[in-house]
Amino acid sequence: MKVNVDQGRCCGAGQCVLIAPEVFDQRDDDGIVTLLEPSPAADVHAAVREAAAVCPAAAITIDDDR
């Protein structure tokens, strides 16, 4: 799995950070998403998929290795 974030689309809702804090964080000044782990471990794949699904700005995309 490869995770990508589009900071230009991000609205700073923070749902991704709540769901997968190992992979996502937010900038302190404006709350925009930052990607901590572009190739997360398999044990957090489900959480990353959920974070992408609930993102109100569709700023998170996932490329599967499958």
C-alpha distance (Angstrom), angle and dihedral (degrees) to the residues before:
residue distance angle dihedral
M1 . . .
K2 3.78 . .
V3 3.80 118.5 .
N4 3.79 124.7 -154.5
V5 3.79 129.7 -174.2
D6 3.78 128.3 -161.6
Q7 3.78 104.9 -148.1
G8 3.80 89.7 -172.0
R9 3.81 90.6 63.1
C10 3.80 96.9 41.3
C11 3.82 115.0 111.1
G12 3.81 95.2 -170.0
A13 3.82 97.6 -113.8
G14 3.81 90.5 144.0
Q15 3.80 97.9 -146.4
C16 3.79 90.5 128.4
V17 3.79 91.7 57.3
L18 3.79 91.8 50.0
I19 3.81 92.2 49.6
A20 3.82 101.2 38.8
P21 3.82 111.2 14.8
E22 3.81 90.3 163.3
V23 3.79 89.4 65.9
F24 3.82 107.0 27.9
D25 3.80 136.7 45.2
Q26 3.80 135.3 165.7
R27 3.78 130.9 -121.4
D28 3.79 111.7 -108.3
D29 3.79 95.9 -133.3
D30 3.81 101.1 51.8
G31 3.81 109.3 2.4
I32 3.80 94.7 -115.9
V33 3.80 114.8 154.4
T34 3.79 121.7 -97.1
L35 3.78 122.9 -166.3
L36 3.80 113.8 -128.0
E37 3.79 97.9 176.2
P38 3.82 120.1 23.5
S39 3.83 92.1 -177.7
P40 3.80 104.8 38.4
A41 3.78 125.3 -167.6
A42 3.79 118.1 -94.6
D43 3.80 92.8 -108.8
V44 3.82 91.3 68.6
H45 3.82 98.7 41.6
A46 3.81 92.7 100.6
A47 3.81 91.3 51.8
V48 3.81 91.7 48.2
R49 3.81 90.7 51.1
E50 3.80 89.8 50.2
A51 3.81 91.2 48.9
A52 3.81 90.5 52.2
A53 3.80 91.3 47.5
V54 3.81 95.0 52.1
C55 3.80 97.2 41.8
P56 3.82 104.2 120.0
A57 3.81 92.3 -152.9
A58 3.83 96.5 43.5
A59 3.80 87.3 -126.7
I60 3.82 94.5 145.3
T61 3.79 122.0 76.2
I62 3.78 129.0 179.0
D63 3.78 129.3 -152.0
D64 3.79 111.7 -161.8
D65 3.78 122.4 -145.2
R66 3.77 89.2 -142.8
